[in-house]
């Protein structure tokens, strides 16, 4: 069970990192810092984050001013999931 718990916690940590990296990339784009769209790493991060955030974006509309709270909701859900897994396993 310890191996399963470690793998699940590792997967959750990777998901958290991907979401945070996607947020930083989007901030850089807003700040007009040149972020290469064709870079395979950037595309992989954007694609993976979008796959995780799309269901949340459907459920939560974008707030006034174009603020997207879906990354924050996803991070909160991942932290809750991590705590639940820690108690179960």
N, C-alpha and C positions, 0 to 999 in steps of 0.2 A: 504494500500500500504506500510505502514511503516513496517509491519510485514514481508511482502514478501521481501522487500529490506534487512531487517535484516537477514532473513534466507539465502538469496542468498549471502550476504557478509560473513556470517558465513561459508557457504559451500566453498566459495573461500578461506577463511582463513585456513580451514582444508586442502584443496588441497595444499596450499602453504606450510603448516607445513609438510605434507606428503612428498612432493618433497624435502624440506630441510633436513628432517630426513633421507631420502634415500641417499642423497648426503653425509651426514656425515657418514652413515653406510658404504658406498662404500669407503670413504677415510680411515676409520678405517681398512677395509679389505686390502686396498693397503698398509697401514702402518704395516700390519701383526699383528694387535691387534686381539685377539681372539673374534670374534663375533659369537655367537651361531646360526647356520643356522636353527636349529630346533625350535627355540623360536617362538611361535605363533605371538607375537607382531612384531618381525623382519620380519617374513614371510608376515604378513598382510601389513606392510609398503612397503616392496619390491613389493608385488603383486599390490597394489593400485598405487604405483608410476609407475610401468611398464605399467599398463593399460593407464595411462595418457601420458606417454612418448613415447610409441610405435608408434603412428601416426607421431609424430614429428621426431623420429629416421628414419622412412621410408622416410620422405621428405628431411631431412638434413643428408648427409653422415658424418661419423666420420672423424674428422680432423686428420692431420698428428700427429703421436705420440700417437694415441689412445685417444685423447681428445674428450669427448662427450659434446657437447654444448646444447643438448636437454633439460636438466633441466633449463638452463638459458633462453632458448627460451620459455619454458613453464611458467616460473615465469613472464617474461615480458608480455606474453599473458594474464596471470591471472590478473596482475596489470592493464593492459589496459581494460580488461573486467570489473574489479571492478569499474574503473572510468566511463565507459559507463553506467553501471547499476546505479551508483550514480546519474548520470545526468538524466537518464530516469525515475527512480522511485523517 
